[in-house]
């Protein structure tokens, strides 16, 4: 059997590379312009290599009854890691994936094909434009994992965007976002303030070192209209190989401080990460 070889292709928004993992037979790392974007194991779609992806997975596992099919809207596609995870853990789920980079989707589906009958529909579109056209009350989960290069686009950070997310989610739905920031956390605080203006419940999952301002890193924001099982989520994240902390309630309110929700006219992208900030988790 031939050894898998790296694949490099110019896509719509940069240079994408698929690199095989020498330790796992059919596992691949996707990078765009050198920044790690996704990791997929075709033989084991429930394997989530990146730390932030595992944290998103922990929240997904807690939505509704275990194994119950979900309607999931993914803003940002990458190598389709989380759609594959949901299809494996919740068979029968209906998923829409919105990815602006048509050539990237073509690369991924050519070399890392989706399983037959996965229930995953792929759409090439701007994430916010798609969201604004989506039907009311049509999703159980909305996952925002959109990066232009290594930055969250400004138009996906605003109060108007958050209202659209709430409109599309069902009453018991959950909003998840993968964000990245470092001390003094101006971007992260503003995002929490924005979501707090629209959703009744918030939680933030991140490594203690990131929250203490020691380094740049990912943080998973969770928002919903109904109470979150924070204790169960904290147990799952604390038992990870790279433990994380769940901030909630008054502690999260203290973290937000005086940050204000973001209006469209004031929106800025997330900060540029320092060199070497992102690696495989």
ABEGO torsion letter per residue (X at the ends): XBBBBBBBBBBAAEBBBBBBBAABAABBBBBBGGBBABBBBAABAABBABAAAAAAAAAAAABEBBGBBBBBBBBEAEAGAAAAAAAAABBGBBBBBBBABAAAAAAAAAABBBBBGAGBBBBBBBAAAAAAABBBGABABBBBBBBBEABBBAAAABAAAAAAAAAABBAABBBBBBBBBBOAGAAAAAAAAAAAAABABBBBBBBAAAAAGABBBBBBBBBBABBBBAAAAAAAAAABABBBBBBBEAAAAAAAEABBBBBAAABBBBBBBBBGABBBX
